[in-house]
């Protein structure tokens, strides 16, 4: 809208020193710039009278500049352009649009040329992906985020693993105090196993040797003994203190707990019988009862420690690092005072016509960030303190339709100040032998 941007960019992103910086061009300097020009990764900025264009390619800048000078390109009337126009019509704040089919098709040709076979893309079901449209806007001061991943037809193979929306029962085992919860509904695990087998099968139709060898060593049928006993509702959460041991919890839907337990014990025996030499760990499952409830401990016999504990309840398998966490999960489920029934949690869900979802990602990390302060110092401690003060509980919900996957959230950037988060990740503070980034 006014001049001065070019000078500001030159000042703020100088090409002097060890960094590549940003090379700022006008149309005259772009015309004489060689296509092979290189800024050592710094990139280019073309400043026109009414537009600024950024790219890492001189050729791309020349093409965009020519198109802007030529006027209407016809892109908006094409199928991809119509998708973007529709997003603008809904009210634009920030729009990210990608023609994934074209991008994947180019990648598949590369794989084919390298004899990795285009078959890997075709077998994954991702060959039918079309467009990704992500939108962010503010309505009455409140953020709205929406993502739409579109397919040419009914989702197949990996693309179909996200199930249709339905009640998510695994959330009933998570308390309202959870810091993180990721709950997903998948299609029947037997069908997923079929997809994996088909994807691993060579073009001549012969059985995949690695798959059959694995089943022979494990002494189980992955499809019949494992997948057939599982349902499609599963969850992973951080629900309790993070120190000294993170209070993680996994909840998995189970069709036949007795058969699944027999499979796990047979699997454990097979692994134990194959452990040889130094570095091997012998695993065993121990069981005991507390009242009418059976609890199982996965023990590492080599070092004498408990790897995890689990139990079964109301069609689900609950796994955690300690029995205390299992008892808390059972109490949360029995009392009905779970995250899914919390008014504060439900207030975070998108305000739309959807009552159920296919997946939910929830975070409320502020309460668990403060205890971490004792493990850090200096710049890292300041960054964590700032993150704890600024973060807000957020939820992202997704649902699978026949020919698309959608996701929505009413939150701002997942509740974090990403500048502060970047400061933390770039910190060189050490915690024991690990960096903050690790």
CORFEN-V886104 format. One record per residue. RES is the residue in three letters. SS is DSSP state (h for helix, s for strand, l for the rest). D_FIRST is the distance of its C-alpha to the first C-alpha in Angstrom with 1 decimal. Layout:
# CORFEN-V886104
((RES:SS:D_FIRST) (RES:SS:D_FIRST))
This chain:
# CORFEN-V886104
((UNK:l:0.0) (UNK:l:3.8) (UNK:l:7.1) (UNK:l:9.9) (UNK:h:9.7) (UNK:h:12.5) (UNK:h:14.7) (UNK:h:14.4) (UNK:h:15.5) (UNK:h:18.3) (UNK:h:19.4) (UNK:h:19.6) (UNK:l:21.0) (UNK:l:23.2) (UNK:l:25.5) (UNK:l:28.3) (UNK:l:31.2) (UNK:l:32.7) (UNK:l:29.6) (UNK:l:27.8) (UNK:l:24.4) (UNK:l:21.2) (UNK:s:21.1) (UNK:s:17.6) (UNK:s:17.5) (UNK:l:15.6) (UNK:h:17.0) (UNK:h:19.8) (UNK:h:21.1) (UNK:h:20.9) (UNK:h:23.2) (UNK:h:25.8) (UNK:l:25.6) (UNK:l:28.9) (UNK:l:28.9) (UNK:l:31.3) (UNK:l:29.0) (UNK:l:29.4) (UNK:l:27.5) (UNK:l:30.2) (UNK:l:28.3) (UNK:l:25.2) (UNK:l:22.9) (UNK:s:20.2) (UNK:s:16.4) (UNK:s:14.9) (UNK:s:11.5) (UNK:l:10.6) (UNK:l:8.2) (UNK:l:6.3) (UNK:l:8.5) (UNK:s:10.5) (UNK:s:14.2) (UNK:s:17.0) (UNK:s:20.7) (UNK:l:24.1) (UNK:l:25.0) (UNK:h:24.2) (UNK:h:25.7) (UNK:h:23.5) (UNK:h:20.3) (UNK:h:22.0) (UNK:h:22.8) (UNK:h:19.4) (UNK:h:17.9) (UNK:h:20.7) (UNK:h:20.3) (UNK:h:16.6) (UNK:h:17.7) (UNK:h:20.8) (UNK:l:19.3) (UNK:l:21.1) (UNK:l:23.3) (UNK:l:25.7) (UNK:h:25.0) (UNK:h:24.3) (UNK:h:27.7) (UNK:l:29.6) (UNK:h:31.2) (UNK:h:28.8) (UNK:h:25.8) (UNK:h:27.5) (UNK:h:27.9) (UNK:h:24.1) (UNK:h:23.5) (UNK:h:26.1) (UNK:h:24.4) (UNK:h:21.1) (UNK:h:23.4) (UNK:l:24.9) (UNK:l:21.6) (UNK:l:19.4) (UNK:l:18.5) (UNK:s:19.2) (UNK:s:21.2) (UNK:s:23.3) (UNK:s:25.2) (UNK:s:27.9) (UNK:s:30.5) (UNK:h:33.3) (UNK:h:36.0) (UNK:h:34.5) (UNK:h:34.1) (UNK:h:37.6) (UNK:h:39.1) (UNK:h:37.9) (UNK:h:39.4) (UNK:h:42.6) (UNK:h:43.0) (UNK:h:42.7) (UNK:h:45.4) (UNK:h:47.5) (UNK:h:47.4) (UNK:l:48.5) (UNK:l:51.3) (UNK:l:50.1) (UNK:l:50.1) (UNK:l:47.6) (UNK:h:50.1) (UNK:h:48.6) (UNK:h:45.4) (UNK:h:47.4) (UNK:h:49.8) (UNK:h:47.1) (UNK:l:45.9) (UNK:h:42.3) (UNK:h:42.6) (UNK:h:41.7) (UNK:s:38.4) (UNK:s:35.5) (UNK:s:32.1) (UNK:s:30.6) (UNK:s:28.0) (UNK:s:26.8) (UNK:s:24.6) (UNK:s:23.5) (UNK:s:22.3) (UNK:s:22.9) (UNK:s:25.1) (UNK:l:26.2) (UNK:l:25.2) (UNK:s:27.3) (UNK:s:26.4) (UNK:s:27.6) (UNK:s:28.0) (UNK:s:29.6) (UNK:s:30.7) (UNK:s:32.5) (UNK:s:34.5) (UNK:s:35.9) (UNK:s:39.1) (UNK:l:40.5) (UNK:l:43.7) (UNK:l:45.7) (UNK:l:44.9) (UNK:l:47.6) (UNK:h:49.0) (UNK:h:46.7) (UNK:h:44.0) (UNK:h:46.5) (UNK:l:47.6) (UNK:s:45.4) (UNK:l:47.6) (UNK:l:46.9) (UNK:l:46.1) (UNK:s:49.2) (UNK:l:50.3) (UNK:l:50.1) (UNK:h:53.4) (UNK:h:52.8) (UNK:h:50.4) (UNK:h:53.5) (UNK:h:54.8) (UNK:l:51.7) (UNK:s:51.7) (UNK:l:48.8) (UNK:l:48.6) (UNK:l:47.5) (UNK:l:44.6) (UNK:s:43.8) (UNK:s:45.1) (UNK:s:44.3) (UNK:s:46.3) (UNK:s:46.5) (UNK:s:48.5) (UNK:s:49.5) (UNK:l:51.6) (UNK:l:55.3) (UNK:h:55.9) (UNK:h:58.6) (UNK:h:56.1) (UNK:h:53.8) (UNK:h:56.9) (UNK:h:57.6) (UNK:h:54.0) (UNK:h:54.5) (UNK:h:57.9) (UNK:h:56.5) (UNK:h:53.6) (UNK:h:56.1) (UNK:l:58.6) (UNK:l:58.9) (UNK:l:58.5) (UNK:l:62.3) (UNK:l:62.6) (UNK:l:64.7) (UNK:l:64.3) (UNK:l:61.9) (UNK:h:64.1) (UNK:h:61.9) (UNK:h:61.7) (UNK:h:65.5) (UNK:h:66.3) (UNK:h:64.1) (UNK:h:65.9) (UNK:h:69.3) (UNK:h:68.6) (UNK:h:67.3) (UNK:l:70.1) (UNK:l:67.9) (UNK:l:66.2) (UNK:h:62.5) (UNK:h:62.2) (UNK:h:65.5) (UNK:h:66.1) (UNK:h:62.7) (UNK:h:60.0) (UNK:h:62.5) (UNK:h:63.1) (UNK:s:59.5) (UNK:s:57.2) (UNK:s:53.4) (UNK:s:52.4) (UNK:s:51.5) (UNK:s:49.7) (UNK:s:49.0) (UNK:s:48.3) (UNK:s:48.3) (UNK:l:50.4) (UNK:l:51.8) (UNK:l:51.9) (UNK:l:50.1) (UNK:l:52.7) (UNK:l:55.1) (UNK:l:54.8) (UNK:l:51.8) (UNK:l:53.0) (UNK:s:51.9) (UNK:s:53.3) (UNK:s:53.5) (UNK:s:54.6) (UNK:s:55.7) (UNK:s:57.2) (UNK:s:60.8) (UNK:l:63.1) (UNK:l:66.3) (UNK:h:66.4) (UNK:h:69.9) (UNK:h:69.3) (UNK:h:66.0) (UNK:h:67.9) (UNK:h:70.6) (UNK:h:68.0) (UNK:h:66.4) (UNK:h:69.9) (UNK:h:70.8) (UNK:h:67.5) (UNK:h:68.2) (UNK:h:71.7) (UNK:h:70.5) (UNK:h:68.0) (UNK:h:70.6) (UNK:h:73.1) (UNK:l:70.8) (UNK:l:69.9) (UNK:l:71.6) (UNK:l:71.3) (UNK:l:69.3) (UNK:l:65.9) (UNK:l:67.0) (UNK:l:66.7) (UNK:l:69.3) (UNK:s:67.9) (UNK:s:69.9) (UNK:s:69.4) (UNK:s:71.5) (UNK:s:71.9) (UNK:s:73.3) (UNK:s:73.4) (UNK:s:72.5) (UNK:l:74.1) (UNK:l:73.3) (UNK:s:70.1) (UNK:s:70.2) (UNK:s:68.0) (UNK:s:67.6) (UNK:s:66.7) (UNK:s:65.5) (UNK:s:67.3) (UNK:s:66.8) (UNK:l:70.5) (UNK:l:69.8) (UNK:l:68.1) (UNK:l:69.5) (UNK:s:66.2) (UNK:s:64.8) (UNK:s:61.8) (UNK:s:61.0) (UNK:s:62.8) (UNK:s:62.5) (UNK:s:64.1) (UNK:s:64.0) (UNK:s:63.4) (UNK:l:62.8) (UNK:l:61.8) (UNK:s:59.6) (UNK:s:60.1) (UNK:s:58.7) (UNK:s:58.2) (UNK:s:57.6) (UNK:l:58.6) (UNK:l:61.2) (UNK:h:63.5) (UNK:h:62.2) (UNK:h:58.8) (UNK:h:60.6) (UNK:h:62.5) (UNK:h:59.3) (UNK:h:57.8) (UNK:h:61.0) (UNK:h:61.0) (UNK:h:57.4) (UNK:h:58.2) (UNK:h:61.5) (UNK:h:60.1) (UNK:l:57.1) (UNK:l:54.8) (UNK:s:52.4) (UNK:h:48.7) (UNK:h:48.4) (UNK:h:50.1) (UNK:l:48.0) (UNK:h:46.0) (UNK:h:43.4) (UNK:h:43.0) (UNK:h:43.0) (UNK:l:40.2) (UNK:l:37.9) (UNK:l:38.5) (UNK:l:35.8) (UNK:l:36.1) (UNK:l:37.0) (UNK:l:40.2) (UNK:l:41.5) (UNK:l:44.6) (UNK:l:45.4) (UNK:s:43.5) (UNK:l:44.4) (UNK:s:43.0) (UNK:s:41.8) (UNK:s:40.2) (UNK:s:40.5) (UNK:s:40.0) (UNK:l:40.7) (UNK:l:40.9) (UNK:h:40.6) (UNK:h:44.4) (UNK:h:45.2) (UNK:h:42.8) (UNK:h:44.5) (UNK:h:47.9) (UNK:h:46.3) (UNK:h:45.6) (UNK:h:49.2) (UNK:h:48.6) (UNK:l:45.7) (UNK:l:45.0) (UNK:h:42.3) (UNK:h:38.7) (UNK:h:39.7) (UNK:h:41.4) (UNK:h:38.4) (UNK:h:36.2) (UNK:h:38.7) (UNK:h:39.1) (UNK:h:35.3) (UNK:h:35.3) (UNK:h:38.3) (UNK:h:36.7) (UNK:h:33.4) (UNK:l:34.7) (UNK:l:35.5) (UNK:l:37.8) (UNK:s:36.1) (UNK:s:37.3) (UNK:s:36.2) (UNK:s:38.2) (UNK:s:38.8) (UNK:s:40.9) (UNK:s:42.4) (UNK:l:42.6) (UNK:l:44.5) (UNK:l:41.6) (UNK:s:38.9) (UNK:s:38.3) (UNK:s:35.9) (UNK:s:34.9) (UNK:s:33.2) (UNK:s:32.6) (UNK:l:31.4) (UNK:l:30.7) (UNK:l:27.8) (UNK:h:28.1) (UNK:h:31.9) (UNK:h:32.1) (UNK:l:31.3) (UNK:l:28.9) (UNK:h:28.3) (UNK:h:27.3) (UNK:h:30.8) (UNK:h:32.4) (UNK:h:31.1) (UNK:h:32.5) (UNK:h:35.8) (UNK:h:35.9) (UNK:l:35.2) (UNK:l:37.9) (UNK:l:41.0) (UNK:l:43.3) (UNK:s:46.6) (UNK:s:48.6) (UNK:l:52.0) (UNK:l:51.5) (UNK:s:48.2) (UNK:s:44.7) (UNK:l:42.3) (UNK:l:40.5) (UNK:l:43.8))
